[in-house]
Amino acid sequence: MALDSFLLDLLEDPVDHGSLLYVPSKDVLFNPRLRIVYEVRDSIPVMLPDETRPVDEEEERSFNDDPDARLTGLR
């Protein structure tokens, strides 16, 4: 189940306070500046810095190429 648009408008990275890229097909929130992802489990974003994982170039490319991905935060 995809995250609610209202919630996505409010979400920002807890470490650098920037926007994230929500990739619903992978259930992740991606921070392109730090090249890490936060998992979305059971429609709940796990925004704990200790729970992140690094992203390699191939995975980053797949996130950026996903047509359903969208930025979080108010623009």
C-alpha positions, 0 to 999 in steps of 0.5 A: 500500500502506497504512503498517503500524499499528505504524509509524503508532503510532511516527510523529510530526512531526520539527519539532513532535513532535506527531501527524500525520493519515495519509491513505492515499488521498492517500499523505500525513501531514498536520500540522494545526498547521503545515498541511503534508504529508509525502509517502509514496512507495513505502510510505516516509514522507518525513519531511524538513522540506525535502520538505514542502508547504503545504496549503490549506483545501480540501485540509485539509478533504478530509483531515479528512473522509476516513473512512480517515484516522487519527492517528499516535502512541501515544495 
